[in-house]
């Protein structure tokens, strides 16, 4: 898939797994990827939490898989594993964790917490996603520190982050 935009790679993984794909905070004026719905952040300057809130509000489903738009190697197997875990033992948020480090941008969120998240953002509290976790039933899913997990959680923020650079 060399030369394919990161968002197209992400959509190719998510499309067969989910009924809808919602992207929050898409850059204004940028071409919209086919097959997605865009939603604007309701709380400017509040980072990913604002995007999560906006996507929850727009979602037609009770659960939301939250992903980073800079994570080109999302793993279908890992996402399915998380979904099975969330469905078998429900919580408000299911967060994968490797070596004690949480990955909030590869997590499942119950849309039932939308009001709590909305109120939290209104209160002008910390915009850090993990700071919100203490207010709801957040469960962690321990994952091995292996090559597949590392790859799935890799962020590409600069050209230097790409393999071979």
C-alpha positions, 0 to 999 in steps of 0.5 A: 500500500505504498503511496496510499494516504494514511486515512485511506489505509485506516478506512480500509481496515475499519470499513468491513468492521463498522456500520459507520466511520465518523471523523472528527476534526477533519481539516477544513478544505481537505478532500473528504475520504469516501464513505465517512461522515465528518463531525466538527468539534463542539469544544475548540482547543480541547484536543481528542476529547472534543473529537470523541464527544462530537463523534459520540453525539453523531453516532448511531451506534451504542459503542464507538471505536476511537482511533488516531487518524495518524495510526496507519497500521490499525489491526483488524484482529486487535480491534475484533479482540477489543470488541469481543472483550467489551461485549463480554464484559461491558464498561464505559471505556475499554482501553488497551494497555502495554507495559502500563501505558494506555492507548486512549486513541485505540479504545472503545467508548460507550456512548452512554457516557456522552453527557458526562463527557459533555459536562466534563468538557463544559467544566473547562477541565483538563483536555487529557483523555486519561484525566476523564477516565477517572470519572467513568467505569474505565477498564484496561485490556492488557496486551503483550509488548510484541511487534504486532501490537507496537505496529498497530499503535504506531503514530505517523506524525512526520515523514521521518516516522515512516519506515525507511526514513 
